[in-house]
Amino acid sequence: MKERTVIKEFLHKYRLDATEIDFEENCRAFLEEMTRGLEGKESTLKVIPTYIEPIQDVPVNEPVIVVDAGGTNLRVATVCFNQEKQPQISNFAKYPMPGSYKMMMKDEFFRALADCLEPLLDAGPRIGFCFSYPTEMAPNLDGRLISLTKEIKVEGVVGELIGENLLKAFRSKGYRTEKKIVLLNDTTAALLAGTVVSTDRTYDDYIGFILGTGMNTCYIESRERIKKVSTWENGQRMIINVESGNYGKAPRGALDLEFDSHQNNPGQYVFEKMISGAYLGKLVLTVLKKAAAEGIFSASFAKVLAGINRLETKDVNDFMHYPPSLLNPLTPCIKEGRDKDSRLTYWLMDAIIERGAVFAAVNLASLMLKTGKGISPCRPVGITAEGTTFYTMKGLKNKIAYYLKKYLVEEKGINYEFISVDHAVLIGSALAGLTGN
């Protein structure tokens, strides 16, 4: 069909065609960056040691305060595991993530966090704090912020210890009882949740996978392979936060570079910008406008499209499910254009999602190859997956599963299963908060 040929040529021109990605070569490159990062060499993958071990036993009847600081929302709650080791969540509240709605200074940021936690501070002495931003962890389980991502805007916070500054904010509000804060990120929390909730299934190993506003993975690594760590002697295995979103060796085209140059952090987290919910809608709009400029759409469609300055990932998902729905920003373009403009828009969106699925599968496949686990289908690797983008974006989960099955199961003989855990980040944060020394 001529229309599909036009789309294919456009995708090829701008290196957006998923069928042109060499899966094996990209896994090799990803693994090389992981190894360099573990050895402390220059790498686009930070592979950050978390100093958190896989959970051996779940403390019961001990309440813990939990915080989930994500890209859009800040969630707080208390969690307690009953005698059957089932999590009981209470006192749940959700707030806008500080720094997501306006620029903040450091002290204002931590005061805002403390304000949200204040109603829960008497619930227990320990806090499991899921802070989903690149952070260099210390053996005492506090962490120093490396950078802010997901378009969060806070001045003066990079390089600061997160737990220490939050405790200072508590004291500034007159709260004198000391708390033990265990810092972790959402992928680590997801992995931990998968290890205790999936008791009816035997897994050979575990991976944490987040694909929502941001994108990241973690896995469990043997102590002897973590060459850059010399001060940790607690155990034989440690959870590693890969910081996958910053991977810089994936093939990018001119539109990726153009899009990146207009973001808050150009040159950083370029992998995340091709996959995650914070960026996918904006990237699709960049692609659609370039296609319009090259005459792929009708003149009437292109004219209306030129006036659209914002497209969110939820709008892309809405269009894919219900083209065109009443409230979608692209609906006026479709109404002014021709029937084929709808098809062309859909195919371009689907192509961007397809490419994102390949990259996500490369990331996950590389981690499974690194573990060397999952050889038996009776003991697969369990991937605890979290994130609205992964679960709701039309076709994305199935596309990722297709590429994993094709490469891992059929070519490499490595088996995996996705694990879905309700409130995984809160549960995993609670486990870390209860067991972290």
C-alpha positions as CSV (number, residue, x, y, z in Angstrom):
1,M,0.0,0.0,0.0
2,K,1.4,3.4,-1.0
3,E,0.5,5.0,2.3
4,R,2.4,2.4,4.3
5,T,5.4,2.8,1.9
6,V,5.4,6.6,2.6
7,I,5.4,5.9,6.3
8,K,8.2,3.3,6.0
9,E,10.4,5.7,4.1
10,F,9.8,8.5,6.6
11,L,10.7,6.2,9.5
12,H,13.8,5.0,7.8
13,K,15.0,8.5,7.0
14,Y,14.8,9.5,10.7
15,R,16.0,6.2,12.2
16,L,12.6,5.5,13.8
17,D,11.9,2.1,12.2
18,A,11.9,-0.7,14.8
19,T,12.5,-3.3,12.2
20,E,15.9,-1.8,11.5
21,I,17.1,-2.2,15.1
22,D,19.6,-5.1,15.6
23,F,18.4,-6.7,18.8
24,E,21.4,-8.8,19.5
25,E,23.9,-5.9,18.9
26,N,21.9,-3.6,21.1
27,C,21.9,-6.2,23.9
28,R,25.6,-6.6,23.6
29,A,26.1,-2.8,23.8
30,F,23.8,-2.6,26.8
31,L,25.7,-5.3,28.6
32,E,29.0,-3.7,27.9
33,E,27.8,-0.4,29.5
34,M,26.5,-2.4,32.5
35,T,29.9,-4.0,33.0
36,R,31.8,-0.8,32.6
37,G,29.5,0.8,35.2
38,L,29.9,-2.0,37.7
39,E,33.7,-1.6,37.3
40,G,33.5,2.1,38.0
41,K,34.5,3.0,34.5
42,E,32.9,5.7,32.4
43,S,29.5,4.5,31.2
44,T,26.1,5.9,30.4
45,L,24.6,3.3,32.8
46,K,25.3,4.4,36.4
47,V,24.4,0.9,37.7
48,I,24.1,2.2,41.3
49,P,24.6,-0.1,44.2
50,T,21.6,0.1,46.5
51,Y,23.2,-1.6,49.6
52,I,19.8,-3.5,49.8
53,E,19.8,-7.2,49.9
54,P,17.0,-9.5,48.7
55,I,14.5,-10.0,51.6
56,Q,15.1,-13.2,53.5
57,D,12.2,-12.8,56.0
58,V,9.3,-10.4,56.4
59,P,8.9,-8.6,59.8
60,V,5.3,-8.9,61.0
61,N,3.1,-6.6,63.0
62,E,5.6,-3.7,62.8
63,P,4.1,-0.5,61.2
64,V,6.4,1.5,58.9
65,I,5.8,4.8,57.2
66,V,6.2,4.8,53.4
67,V,6.7,7.5,50.9
68,D,6.6,7.2,47.1
69,A,8.0,10.3,45.4
70,G,7.3,9.8,41.7
71,G,7.3,12.0,38.7
72,T,3.7,13.2,39.0
73,N,2.5,12.3,42.5
74,L,3.7,12.0,46.1
75,R,2.0,9.1,47.9
76,V,2.3,8.5,51.6
77,A,0.9,5.7,53.8
78,T,1.6,3.3,56.6
79,V,2.1,-0.4,56.0
80,C,2.1,-3.4,58.4
81,F,2.5,-7.1,57.5
82,N,0.2,-9.4,59.3
83,Q,1.0,-12.9,60.6
84,E,0.4,-14.3,57.2
85,K,2.9,-11.8,55.9
86,Q,0.3,-10.0,53.9
87,P,0.6,-6.2,53.6
88,Q,-2.0,-4.0,55.2
89,I,-2.0,-0.4,53.8
90,S,-3.6,2.4,55.8
91,N,-3.5,6.2,56.1
92,F,-3.0,6.5,52.4
93,A,-2.8,10.1,50.9
94,K,-1.7,11.5,47.6
95,Y,-0.3,14.9,46.8
96,P,1.2,16.6,43.7
97,M,4.9,15.9,43.6
98,P,6.8,19.0,45.0
99,G,8.7,20.6,42.1
100,S,6.3,19.2,39.5
101,Y,3.9,22.2,39.5
102,K,6.4,25.1,40.1
103,M,10.1,25.8,40.6
104,M,11.2,25.3,44.2
105,M,14.4,26.0,46.3
106,K,15.9,23.2,48.3
107,D,14.6,24.1,51.7
108,E,11.1,24.7,50.3
109,F,11.2,21.3,48.6
110,F,12.1,19.4,51.8
111,R,9.5,21.3,53.9
112,A,6.9,20.4,51.3
113,L,7.8,16.7,51.7
114,A,7.7,17.1,55.5
115,D,4.3,18.7,55.4
116,C,2.9,15.7,53.5
117,L,4.4,13.2,56.0
118,E,3.6,15.1,59.2
119,P,0.2,13.4,59.8
120,L,2.0,10.0,59.8
121,L,5.1,10.7,61.9
122,D,3.8,9.1,65.1
123,A,2.9,5.8,63.3
124,G,6.4,4.3,63.7
125,P,10.1,4.9,64.0
126,R,11.1,3.8,60.5
127,I,10.4,5.3,57.0
128,G,10.8,3.5,53.7
129,F,11.3,6.4,51.2
130,C,11.0,5.6,47.6
131,F,12.8,8.5,45.8
132,S,12.7,7.7,42.1
133,Y,15.5,9.9,40.9
134,P,19.2,9.1,40.2
135,T,20.8,9.0,43.6
136,E,24.2,7.7,44.8
137,M,23.4,5.4,47.7
138,A,25.6,5.1,50.8
139,P,26.0,2.0,53.0
140,N,23.8,3.8,55.7
141,L,21.0,3.7,53.1
142,D,20.8,7.5,52.7
143,G,21.5,8.8,49.2
144,R,23.0,11.8,47.5
145,L,21.0,13.2,44.5
146,I,22.8,12.9,41.2
147,S,20.2,14.7,39.0
148,L,16.5,15.4,38.8
149,T,14.6,13.9,35.9
150,K,10.9,13.7,34.7
151,E,10.8,17.5,34.4
152,I,10.9,18.1,38.2
153,K,12.3,21.6,39.0
154,V,14.2,22.2,42.3
155,E,17.2,24.4,42.7
156,G,20.1,23.6,45.0
157,V,19.1,19.9,45.7
158,V,21.6,18.1,43.4
159,G,24.4,16.7,45.5
160,E,22.4,16.8,48.7
161,L,21.6,13.9,51.0
162,I,17.9,13.2,50.7
163,G,17.3,11.4,54.0
164,E,19.4,13.8,56.1
165,N,17.7,16.9,54.6
166,L,14.2,15.4,55.3
167,L,15.2,14.8,58.9
168,K,16.3,18.4,59.2
169,A,12.9,19.5,57.8
170,F,11.2,17.4,60.5
171,R,13.3,19.1,63.2
172,S,12.6,22.6,61.7
173,K,8.9,21.8,62.2
174,G,9.5,21.0,65.9
175,Y,9.5,17.2,65.6
176,R,12.3,15.9,67.8
177,T,11.9,12.1,67.7
178,E,14.6,10.6,65.3
179,K,13.5,8.4,62.4
180,K,15.5,5.8,60.5
181,I,15.0,6.6,56.8
182,V,15.8,3.9,54.2
183,L,16.1,5.4,50.7
184,L,15.4,3.4,47.6
185,N,13.9,3.9,44.1
186,D,10.8,2.6,42.6
187,T,12.4,-0.3,40.6
188,T,14.0,-1.6,43.8
189,A,10.7,-1.3,45.6
190,A,9.0,-3.2,42.8
191,L,11.6,-6.0,42.8
192,L,11.2,-6.4,46.6
193,A,7.4,-6.5,46.4
194,G,7.6,-9.3,43.8
195,T,9.8,-11.4,46.0
196,V,7.3,-11.6,48.9
197,V,4.0,-11.4,47.1
198,S,4.6,-14.2,44.6
199,T,4.9,-16.9,47.2
200,D,2.9,-19.4,45.2
201,R,5.3,-19.4,42.3
202,T,9.0,-20.3,42.3
203,Y,11.3,-17.9,40.5
204,D,14.9,-18.3,39.7
205,D,15.6,-14.6,40.2
206,Y,13.9,-11.2,40.1
207,I,14.0,-8.0,38.1
208,G,12.2,-4.7,38.8
209,F,10.8,-2.8,35.8
210,I,9.2,0.6,35.8
211,L,7.7,2.1,32.7
212,G,5.4,5.0,33.6
213,T,6.3,8.7,33.8
214,G,9.9,7.5,33.8
215,M,11.7,4.3,32.8
216,N,14.1,2.2,34.8
217,T,15.2,-1.4,35.8
218,C,17.0,-3.1,38.6
219,Y,18.3,-6.6,39.2
220,I,20.3,-8.6,41.8
221,E,24.0,-8.8,41.3
222,S,26.7,-11.0,43.0
223,R,29.0,-9.1,45.3
224,E,32.2,-10.0,43.5
225,R,31.0,-8.4,40.2
226,I,30.4,-5.0,41.8
227,K,34.0,-3.9,41.4
228,K,33.3,-0.3,42.4
229,V,32.1,-1.2,45.9
230,S,34.7,-1.9,48.5
231,T,32.9,-0.9,51.7
232,W,30.0,-3.4,51.8
233,E,30.4,-6.7,53.5
234,N,26.9,-7.5,54.6
235,G,25.9,-10.1,52.1
236,Q,26.7,-11.9,48.9
237,R,24.1,-10.3,46.7
238,M,22.9,-6.7,46.3
239,I,20.1,-5.1,44.3
240,I,21.6,-2.8,41.6
241,N,19.7,0.2,40.3
242,V,20.6,0.3,36.6
243,E,19.3,3.8,35.9
244,S,18.4,2.5,32.4
245,G,16.8,5.8,31.4
246,N,20.2,7.3,31.0
247,Y,21.5,4.6,28.6
248,G,23.2,6.5,25.7
249,K,24.1,3.8,23.1
250,A,20.7,3.2,21.6
251,P,20.4,4.3,17.9
252,R,18.9,7.8,17.7
253,G,17.9,9.8,14.6
254,A,17.6,13.5,13.8
255,L,14.2,13.9,15.3
256,D,15.3,12.3,18.6
257,L,18.2,14.8,18.7
258,E,15.9,17.7,17.9
259,F,13.4,16.7,20.5
260,D,16.1,16.2,23.2
261,S,17.5,19.7,22.5
262,H,14.3,21.3,23.6
263,Q,14.0,19.4,27.0
264,N,15.1,20.6,30.4
265,N,18.1,18.2,30.5
266,P,19.4,17.8,26.9
267,G,21.9,15.0,26.5
268,Q,20.7,13.3,29.7
269,Y,18.3,10.3,30.0
270,V,18.0,10.0,26.2
271,F,16.8,6.4,26.5
272,E,13.9,7.4,28.7
273,K,13.0,10.2,26.3
274,M,12.3,7.6,23.6
275,I,10.1,5.3,25.8
276,S,8.6,6.8,28.9
277,G,5.3,8.5,29.6
278,A,6.8,11.8,30.5
279,Y,8.1,12.2,26.9
280,L,6.3,9.9,24.5
281,G,3.4,12.3,23.7
282,K,5.8,15.2,23.1
283,L,8.0,13.0,20.9
284,V,5.0,11.9,18.9
285,L,4.0,15.5,18.3
286,T,7.6,16.3,17.1
287,V,7.3,13.4,14.6
288,L,3.8,14.3,13.4
289,K,4.9,17.9,12.8
290,K,8.0,16.8,10.8
291,A,5.8,14.5,8.7
292,A,3.4,17.3,8.1
293,A,6.3,19.6,7.0
294,E,7.3,16.9,4.5
295,G,3.8,16.8,2.9
296,I,2.8,13.4,4.3
297,F,-0.5,14.8,5.6
298,S,-3.1,16.9,3.8
299,A,-2.6,20.7,3.8
300,S,-5.8,21.2,6.0
301,F,-4.6,18.7,8.6
302,A,-1.1,20.2,8.6
303,K,-2.5,23.7,9.1
304,V,-4.5,22.8,12.2
305,L,-1.6,20.6,13.5
306,A,0.7,23.6,13.4
307,G,-1.4,25.3,16.0
308,I,-1.1,22.4,18.5
309,N,1.8,23.0,21.0
310,R,1.1,20.2,23.5
311,L,0.4,16.5,23.2
312,E,0.5,14.2,26.2
313,T,1.1,10.5,26.3
314,K,-2.4,9.9,27.4
315,D,-3.6,11.7,24.3
316,V,-1.6,9.3,22.1
317,N,-3.1,6.4,24.0
318,D,-6.6,7.9,23.6
319,F,-6.1,8.3,19.9
320,M,-4.8,4.7,19.5
321,H,-7.9,3.4,21.3
322,Y,-10.6,5.7,20.0
323,P,-9.5,7.6,16.9
324,P,-10.6,10.4,17.0
325,S,-12.3,10.9,20.3
326,L,-14.2,14.0,21.2
327,L,-11.7,15.6,23.5
328,N,-8.4,14.6,21.9
329,P,-6.2,17.5,20.9
330,L,-5.7,15.9,17.4
331,T,-9.4,15.6,16.7
332,P,-9.7,19.1,15.1
333,C,-6.9,18.1,12.7
334,I,-8.7,14.9,11.7
335,K,-11.9,16.8,11.2
336,E,-10.2,19.2,8.8
337,G,-8.2,16.6,7.1
338,R,-8.9,13.5,5.1
339,D,-9.7,9.9,6.2
340,K,-6.2,8.8,5.4
341,D,-4.8,11.4,7.8
342,S,-6.2,9.3,10.6
343,R,-4.5,6.2,9.3
344,L,-1.2,8.0,8.8
345,T,-1.3,9.4,12.3
346,Y,-2.1,6.0,13.8
347,W,0.7,4.3,11.9
348,L,3.3,6.9,13.0
349,M,2.2,6.7,16.6
350,D,2.3,2.9,16.5
351,A,5.8,3.0,15.0
352,I,7.0,5.1,17.9
353,I,5.4,2.7,20.4
354,E,6.9,-0.3,18.5
355,R,10.4,1.2,18.7
356,G,9.9,1.9,22.4
357,A,8.9,-1.7,22.9
358,V,12.1,-2.9,21.2
359,F,14.3,-0.7,23.4
360,A,12.4,-1.8,26.6
361,A,12.9,-5.4,25.6
362,V,16.6,-4.9,24.9
363,N,16.9,-3.5,28.4
364,L,15.1,-6.4,30.1
365,A,16.8,-9.1,27.9
366,S,20.2,-7.7,28.8
367,L,19.5,-7.9,32.5
368,M,18.3,-11.5,32.2
369,L,21.4,-12.4,30.2
370,K,23.5,-10.8,33.0
371,T,21.8,-12.9,35.7
372,G,22.3,-16.2,33.9
373,K,19.1,-17.3,35.5
374,G,15.8,-18.6,34.1
375,I,17.1,-21.6,32.2
376,S,14.2,-23.8,33.3
377,P,10.7,-22.9,32.4
378,C,9.7,-24.2,35.8
379,R,11.8,-21.5,37.4
380,P,11.7,-18.4,35.2
381,V,12.9,-14.9,36.1
382,G,10.2,-12.9,37.6
383,I,9.9,-9.3,36.3
384,T,7.8,-7.2,38.7
385,A,6.4,-4.5,36.3
386,E,5.0,-1.2,37.4
387,G,3.8,1.9,35.5
388,T,0.8,3.2,33.8
389,T,2.5,3.5,30.4
390,F,3.4,-0.2,30.4
391,Y,0.0,-1.4,31.4
392,T,-2.3,1.0,29.5
393,M,-0.5,2.2,26.4
394,K,-2.2,0.3,23.5
395,G,-0.1,-2.6,22.4
396,L,3.0,-1.8,24.4
397,K,3.0,-4.6,26.9
398,N,2.2,-7.2,24.1
399,K,4.9,-5.8,21.9
400,I,7.5,-6.0,24.6
401,A,6.4,-9.6,25.4
402,Y,6.7,-10.5,21.7
403,Y,10.3,-9.3,21.4
404,L,11.3,-11.0,24.7
405,K,9.8,-14.3,23.7
406,K,11.4,-14.2,20.2
407,Y,14.9,-13.4,21.5
408,L,15.1,-14.8,25.1
409,V,12.8,-17.8,25.0
410,E,13.1,-19.0,21.4
411,E,16.8,-18.0,20.7
412,K,18.5,-18.1,24.1
413,G,16.4,-20.6,26.0
414,I,15.8,-18.1,28.9
415,N,12.4,-18.0,30.5
416,Y,10.6,-15.1,32.2
417,E,7.2,-14.0,33.6
418,F,5.8,-10.6,34.3
419,I,4.6,-10.2,37.9
420,S,1.9,-7.7,38.7
421,V,1.7,-6.5,42.3
422,D,-1.0,-4.1,43.5
423,H,0.7,-1.2,45.3
424,A,4.1,-2.7,44.6
425,V,6.1,0.5,45.3
426,L,4.4,1.0,48.7
427,I,4.9,-2.6,49.7
428,G,8.5,-2.7,48.5
429,S,9.3,0.6,50.3
430,A,7.8,-0.9,53.5
431,L,10.0,-4.0,53.2
432,A,13.1,-1.8,52.7
433,G,12.1,0.4,55.6
434,L,11.6,-2.5,58.0
435,T,14.7,-4.5,57.1
436,G,17.3,-1.9,56.2
437,N,20.0,-1.5,58.9
